[in-house]
Every structure is written in structure tokens, then in C-alpha cells.
């Protein structure tokens, strides 16, 4: 009988209500195998790492992803609830939304498309890659023992390509359509919490911001030449005709930045990009952002200028008019941790190494691996409370705070040590292991590449 550490079960048990008992038994074993597995995160690799390479009914584990009846959306809600309970029991919920490309090839992967590869592209080179485009919603929350903000994924959806939708007679949904649905779903899950979302310039769209007005606040980049207007004037008594949508046209932010009478405030940000201290000049104001045929959106704009001249002038917008300029900038800077998470799940959790062909398995495997990042963080937080979270050190590299590589290493160590493998006292110089377990360790190390 397989045994699991208490810290692992405490995080996994809340998901048990989403599965039948036989399926949940397989889910626990697959998650326990996905954490220590090196290299590819295929179902076969998970079975091998937990010692089930001779399992004749291996198809049961494949069916967890391809056939079993369970809701990924409900699993996202459970994961979000656990993350908030652990890291953010009260206060505004700051979430980041961004998309990433999972490079995949093969004719049997139906929703595969050709997209711009942001990792391989640059300002002077445009690179396209074949793959699946995922949009992920992550909780941007400070992790006390890491001394920085981590992006913890909890809801990820597959955004099919326009060519795929046209070929299957489906209406194509843009990134902003997916973002609207995901953020409104989050608002339904957390009706009593203030939600602030941050995203890059892809989400600076009037239709999206108008749809979220009054439900989810949004902070994103703003074009310096955006058409801004004064707030809507009050309707006069006895006025004939329909009400105006906007007031007088305001100068563009480019013009505002060049005006001599613009009031700039110097603010020192202690957590700038790269977790460095940075002094910036900031100017702010309120306006209506409007385009013909679109609903006007009330925003607070923030201009940023580098006194050292190393960074170009840029602008942000916030649909929450109560936030200060400093708060808006600090929340937006948290978005950088999303890119870190995407890199970590590729380096440590095997994203882009899956080999599923079933449409349902494809739609489930990548969100599960992204969610595994958050699960490992929850387990690591429990280990930190017990003083078991260690930091890898070397003579040539001093690390002050744990990173995700330390977190997953300690969780892996927990799974190995607490699985009834040890046959002698822990304080002895020599520890005896069953021969089968020793061979399993050897196989995992020798075939790691």
C-alpha cells in the first residue's frame, strides 16, 4: 500500500471531492510521481518513478486525463481557495493574466496553431512556432519565506487558433474575450473580495475594460497617443437631445510629458524589476478613454519617466480611481513574476514534454502542471513552518532566501523520506534501503537525461 507524507495529503485531500474514490487514488499517485520525476512528464514516466513500470493495467492512469469525469474548473476553485487561505486570507486579491506558448508538433494535435514565439523573438527578429496557446490566471502574492512576490497559477485555459475555429465552424474568441470570461468567473468565485488584475498591453482594450467595470479593476499599459477626454459634463436642466459620452479632448500623454508645467513626483520603488531599488518620476491624472463606437472608460493614467534617462517614458492606466500612482505601479511591477513562473514550470515541471494526443488530455495536462507549481508552493510553506525548508548553498554561490528550485527539492526529499522506505534508525551513519527502492533511485538518476 502506498503511503504519503502528511504535508502532501493535507494539500491534496481538498481535491478528493472532485473525483470518484478509484480515480482519486490514481490522482494522488500521479501527482506524487510528477513532483520527483526528472525530464518528461508523461504518464509512463510518472509510473516508472513510483515503481510501477511493470503495472499491466497502466491504461487506468492514462484515462485519468483522457476519459475520467472531473471538472478542471472546479479544481481551479479549490486550488484558489487553498492559496487564499494560506497566503492571502484578507485584503485585495491581485491577479496577473498572461499567455504562453507550449511548443508542440503533430497532426493529431487538433488545436495546434502557428503563433509568434515571444521567447525566441526580439525587436529585430520575428519568430513563429507551432504549438498550443494557453492563457493563465495567477495569484500575485508575497511569499514570506521567499521575500518576494510569486505568481501562483490557479486557472489556465486553451485558446485555440483562429484557423482551427474557422475549420470547425466555431466562432473565434480573441485573447481579450478569454480574459473577460476568466476574470468574470473569478468575480463570481470571490464576490466579497476586491479583485485587481494586471496584464500587458495586449489587454489594454476598451471593450475589455468596459465589460469589467464595477467588478474587476484592471491595470495595464497605455499608449502615449491614446485619445483621452475630460470627464462627462453634467446634463443641464431642460437640455434637448441625447447625453454626451465625453468631455473636451485632452492633450496626449506625449504632450503632457513634454509640457513644462507638468507636476512630477519622485518616488523610490524598493521592488522594481529584478528586485532592485529604482527612483522614477511620476505624473498622474484622470480622464475618459474613448474611441468612436466604443463605450467610454474612466481611467487614472500614470506617466513614468526615468531621471537617469536609461528607460523611455511610459504610461499605465488603472480603472480603479481610488488607487494612488505608487500603488498602481507596485501592483503592475508584480506582473514580472508571471514570466518567472512560466520559466520555472518549463525547467522543473516538464511543461512542453507531454505527449498526449487526446483532446481532453491535452486540455487537462498543461493546466495540471501549472497548478502543480502552486501545490508545491503550498507544501513548501508547510515545510517552512516546521523548519524543514532548506536552501541549497555552495562555496561559490550564496543564497539568502529559498527559490522554487529549493521548494521542489525539499518536497521531493519529503516524498522519498516519508514513504516507509527507511529500514534503520535515522541517527545511524548507515541507512539501509530495500533493494527494489535502491534500483528505483539508480534508474531515476541514470536515465534523468
Secondary structure by P-SEA (a helix, b strand, c coil): cccccaaaaaacccccccccaaaaaaaaaaaaaaacccccccaaaaaaaaccccccccccccccccbbbbbaaaaaaaaaaaaaaccccccbbbbbbbccccccccccccccccccccccccccbbbbbbbbbbbbbbbbcccccccbbbbbbcbbbbbccaaaaaaacbbbbcaaaaaaaaaaaaaaacccbbbbbbbccccccaaaaaaacccbbbbbbbbcccccccccccccccccccccccccccccaaaaaacccbbbbbbbbccccccbbbbbbbbcbbbbbbcccbbbbbbbbbbbbbccccccccbbbbccccccaaaaaaaaaaaaaaaaaaaaaaacccccccccccaaaaacaaaaaaaaaaaaaaaaaaaaaaccbbbbbccccccccccaaaaaaaaaaaaaaacccccccccccbbbbcaaaaaaaaaaaaacc
